[in-house]
Amino acid sequence: MSHGTLINELSADNYTIPQISLQAGRMTEKLPEVLLPNLKIVFCGTAAGNRSAASGAYYAQPGNRF
């Protein structure tokens, strides 16, 4: 894509994160809402920051102490 950056697909245990397009430093799509089988806990209402969206993973910033 000439106007943005594409995040490569990541996969783990039959789960794939779709590609996310960033345009001029702004997200054009949000991270997918995902619930995998056998979850013990679910956090609702979390919002991904720019670094998390760019990497395709929530809580991706190294300084995040969550």
Residue, then its C-alpha position, 0 to 999 in steps of 0.5 A: m500500500s503506497h499510503g500506509t504500512l501493512i502489518n504482516e499476518l501473525s499466527a499462533d495456535n490456529y489464530t491469525i491477526p488480520q493485517i492492519s493498515l496505518q495511514a499517515g500515522r493514524m489507524t484506519e482499522k482497529l485491532p480485532e476483538v477476539l475471544l479464544p476458547n478456554l479463556k480464564i479471564v477477559f478484560c473488557g474496554t481496553a483500548a490499544g495505543n498506536r504502538s500496540a496497533a502497529s505491532g498487532a498486539y495489545y500491551a506491546q509497549p515495553g514499558n507496559r507493566f500490566 
